[in-house]
Amino acid sequence: MTLKDLEDMDVAVEYPLTMFDEEKFVVANGELVGTTATISEESITHIPGLQLEGYSSSSRLFMNCDSIVFRVDPDFDTDKNGILAASKATCLLVNESWDAQDHLTWEFATAFFIGRTWLLTAGHAALDPPDAVKIDRYLFLPGTPYLSIDTISKKHPHAIRYKVIDNMYRKGDPKTKDIALISSGTFETQHYLQLSLDRVAIDETIDIVGYPGEKKSNWLREKHPTLRSFDEASKISENFLPTRRLVVTRGKVAHNDRDMTSYHISTCPGLSGAGLIYKGVAHGFDIFMLR
């Protein structure tokens, strides 16, 4: 697959890819819902809670969320092999930067291997912060079940230096592709994902594998104004998508046309750059979130 092929893909799941794109949880009846699981070694552990429901293929694209007509199957066993294969190719991405006053900032995202040393991530996650005078870019070993702040701070022996090969993201351009190709340098992996430009059919089940970030209170309020309790939602969001833990979040393809595919799924910051997985293969084409 060439760089020209990648121009027709978009696997980022956080910041706007189109005017409609957002990253957030699905909300039903004032509460966060999701179908998620943690991944560890060779196991996938379903996270209990209010499960994701959604729209039928015959429903209108922007119908009211109260019109629930399907439930996302929380049984991950059927797709276990594909999810585990994706997890072994998935890394936590950390950018460490300092401004002129020597203030340190960490930014987190997800990346996944598409070859022995090549990975894809979100384009905005590979940009230099505008006020940075120094930036260090790291990946952490693919498939690591959990990364603590202590582990991230120490870096050795878990961290891998990465460099940006090509970034298609142009801030402020509504037609930009939020995708970047990066390299792990001398680190090589045996586990990487195949890519596909094929569209996934409506009502098919899809998964996103990655590392959630912090679910801050201002993000919860801004993205989920209909929540009944933000305090309770903060606990629920961390339960569904625990911070810096390798997870899978499941949803359904809800709409498909010539220009865009949409899907009904719960995500959060940190999952930006994660691959959309269908039958063990990463898919993408101008994907945005349907809420």
C-alpha positions in Angstrom: 0.0 0.0 0.0 1.4 3.4 -1.0 1.1 6.9 0.5 -1.4 7.6 -2.3 -3.6 4.8 -1.0 -3.5 6.2 2.5 -4.9 9.5 1.2 -8.3 7.6 0.8 -8.2 6.4 4.4 -8.9 8.0 7.7 -8.6 6.0 10.9 -8.5 8.8 13.5 -11.3 8.9 16.0 -10.9 12.0 18.1 -10.8 15.5 16.6 -12.9 16.7 13.6 -12.3 14.9 10.3 -15.4 16.6 8.9 -17.9 19.2 10.2 -19.8 16.4 11.9 -16.9 14.4 13.5 -16.7 14.3 17.3 -15.2 11.9 19.9 -17.5 11.2 22.8 -19.6 8.6 24.5 -23.0 7.6 23.4 -25.7 9.0 25.9 -29.0 7.3 26.4 -31.7 8.6 28.8 -29.1 10.9 30.4 -26.5 8.2 31.1 -23.3 7.1 29.4 -23.5 3.7 27.6 -20.9 1.5 26.0 -19.8 -1.9 25.0 -16.2 -2.2 26.0 -13.6 -4.6 27.4 -10.0 -4.6 28.7 -7.3 -6.6 26.9 -4.6 -8.5 28.7 -2.2 -11.0 27.2 -4.6 -13.6 25.6 -7.8 -12.5 27.3 -10.6 -10.0 26.7 -12.6 -9.1 29.8 -16.0 -7.5 29.2 -16.7 -4.4 31.3 -20.2 -4.4 32.8 -22.5 -1.5 32.6 -25.3 0.0 30.5 -24.7 -1.5 27.1 -24.7 0.3 23.8 -27.8 0.3 21.7 -28.4 2.1 18.4 -30.2 2.6 15.1 -31.4 0.2 12.5 -30.1 0.6 8.9 -33.5 1.9 7.9 -33.4 4.7 10.5 -32.8 8.3 9.5 -29.2 9.4 10.0 -29.9 12.0 12.7 -32.9 10.4 14.4 -33.5 10.9 18.1 -31.3 8.7 20.3 -34.5 7.6 22.2 -35.5 5.5 19.2 -33.4 2.4 20.1 -33.8 -0.6 17.8 -30.7 -2.7 18.2 -28.2 -3.8 20.8 -24.5 -4.3 20.3 -23.5 -7.8 21.2 -21.1 -7.7 24.3 -19.7 -11.1 23.5 -16.2 -10.6 22.2 -15.4 -14.3 21.8 -16.5 -14.5 18.2 -14.0 -11.8 17.2 -11.4 -12.6 19.8 -8.6 -13.6 17.5 -8.9 -10.4 15.4 -9.1 -8.2 18.5 -6.1 -9.8 20.1 -4.1 -9.5 16.8 -5.0 -5.8 16.7 -4.0 -5.3 20.3 -0.5 -6.8 19.7 0.0 -4.1 17.0 -1.3 -1.2 19.1 0.8 1.3 21.0 0.3 4.1 23.4 1.8 7.3 21.8 3.2 10.0 24.1 4.5 13.4 23.0 6.6 15.2 25.7 7.2 18.9 25.1 8.6 21.9 26.9 7.8 25.6 26.3 10.2 28.6 26.7 9.4 28.7 30.4 10.4 25.0 30.7 6.9 23.9 31.4 6.4 20.2 30.6 3.3 19.0 28.7 2.3 15.4 27.9 0.0 14.5 25.0 -1.4 11.0 24.6 -2.8 9.2 21.6 -2.9 5.7 20.0 -1.0 4.3 17.1 -0.9 0.9 15.4 1.7 -0.9 13.3 1.0 -1.5 9.6 4.5 -3.0 8.9 7.5 -4.0 10.9 8.5 -0.3 11.5 5.6 1.8 10.1 2.6 2.9 12.1 -0.5 5.0 11.5 -1.8 7.6 14.0 -4.0 10.7 14.0 -2.3 13.6 12.1 -3.1 16.1 14.9 -1.3 13.8 17.4 1.9 14.0 15.4 2.0 17.9 15.2 4.5 20.0 17.1 2.8 22.0 19.8 2.8 25.7 18.7 4.7 26.9 21.8 7.1 24.0 22.1 10.9 24.7 22.1 11.7 21.0 22.6 9.6 17.8 21.9 10.4 14.1 22.4 8.2 11.5 20.8 7.7 8.1 22.2 5.8 4.9 21.6 5.4 2.2 24.3 5.7 -1.5 23.5 2.7 -2.7 21.5 0.2 -4.8 23.4 1.1 -3.5 26.8 -2.0 -4.1 29.0 -1.5 -1.0 31.2 0.9 1.9 31.4 1.3 3.8 34.7 2.5 7.4 35.0 5.6 6.0 36.7 6.3 3.7 33.7 5.8 6.5 31.3 8.1 8.8 33.3 10.9 6.3 33.5 10.6 5.3 29.8 13.4 2.7 29.9 13.0 -0.1 28.9 9.5 0.4 27.6 9.8 3.5 25.4 10.5 3.6 21.7 11.5 6.8 19.9 9.4 7.5 16.9 9.7 10.0 14.0 7.1 11.4 11.6 7.4 10.2 8.1 4.4 12.0 6.6 1.6 14.0 8.0 -1.5 14.7 6.0 -3.2 16.9 8.6 -3.5 20.6 8.0 -5.0 22.5 10.9 -7.9 24.7 9.9 -8.5 22.9 6.5 -12.0 21.3 6.6 -10.9 18.9 3.8 -7.8 17.7 5.6 -7.0 14.0 6.3 -6.3 13.6 10.0 -3.7 10.9 9.5 0.0 10.5 9.9 2.6 7.9 9.0 5.3 7.4 11.6 8.3 5.1 12.1 9.5 3.2 15.1 13.1 3.5 13.9 15.2 0.5 14.8 12.4 -1.2 16.7 10.8 -3.9 14.6 7.6 -5.9 15.4 6.3 -9.2 14.2 2.7 -8.1 14.7 1.1 -5.6 12.4 -2.3 -5.0 10.8 -3.5 -5.3 7.3 -5.3 -2.3 5.8 -8.4 -2.2 3.7 -10.3 0.5 1.8 -13.4 -1.7 1.5 -16.5 -0.3 3.1 -18.0 -2.2 6.0 -21.7 -2.8 5.5 -24.4 -1.1 7.5 -25.3 -2.9 10.8 -22.0 -4.8 10.9 -20.1 -4.8 14.2 -16.8 -2.9 14.4 -14.2 -2.5 17.1 -11.7 0.2 18.1 -8.6 -1.0 20.0 -6.5 1.6 21.8 -5.5 3.5 25.0 -8.1 5.8 26.5 -6.9 9.1 28.0 -8.3 11.1 30.9 -11.9 12.0 30.7 -11.8 15.6 32.1 -14.9 17.2 33.6 -14.9 20.1 31.0 -14.9 17.5 28.2 -17.8 15.6 29.8 -19.8 18.8 30.1 -19.0 20.1 26.7 -19.6 16.9 24.7 -22.4 15.4 26.8 -24.7 18.2 27.9 -27.7 15.9 28.4 -26.1 13.9 31.2 -28.1 13.7 34.4 -25.1 13.7 36.7 -21.6 14.7 35.6 -20.1 13.4 38.9 -21.6 10.0 38.2 -20.7 10.1 34.5 -17.0 10.8 35.5 -16.9 7.4 37.4 -18.8 5.6 34.6 -16.6 6.9 31.8 -13.5 5.7 33.7 -15.1 2.3 34.3 -16.0 1.9 30.6 -12.7 3.2 29.2 -10.0 3.1 31.9 -7.1 5.6 31.4 -4.0 4.2 29.7 -5.3 0.6 29.7 -5.5 -1.4 26.5 -9.2 -1.7 25.6 -11.6 -2.5 22.9 -14.8 -0.5 22.4 -17.5 -1.9 20.1 -20.2 -0.4 17.9 -22.1 -0.7 14.6 -21.8 0.9 11.2 -24.9 3.1 11.1 -24.7 4.8 7.7 -22.9 4.5 4.4 -22.9 6.6 1.3 -20.5 7.6 -1.4 -18.7 10.2 0.7 -18.9 9.0 4.2 -19.3 6.1 6.6 -20.6 6.7 10.1 -20.7 4.4 13.1 -22.4 4.4 16.5 -19.8 3.8 19.2 -18.5 5.2 22.5 -15.0 6.7 22.5 -12.9 9.3 24.5 -9.7 11.3 24.3 -6.6 9.1 23.9 -8.2 6.8 21.3 -7.4 9.3 18.6 -5.3 7.4 16.0 -6.7 4.0 16.9 -7.7 1.7 14.0 -11.2 0.7 13.2 -11.1 -3.1 13.2 -13.4 -5.4 11.2 -12.7 -9.1 11.0 -9.1 -8.5 12.1 -8.4 -5.8 9.4 -8.1 -2.0 9.8 -10.7 -0.2 7.7 -11.2 3.5 7.0 -12.7 6.1 4.7 -13.8 9.5 5.9 -15.2 8.0 9.1 -17.0 10.2 11.6 -19.0 9.6 14.8 -22.8 9.4 14.9 -24.4 10.4 18.1 
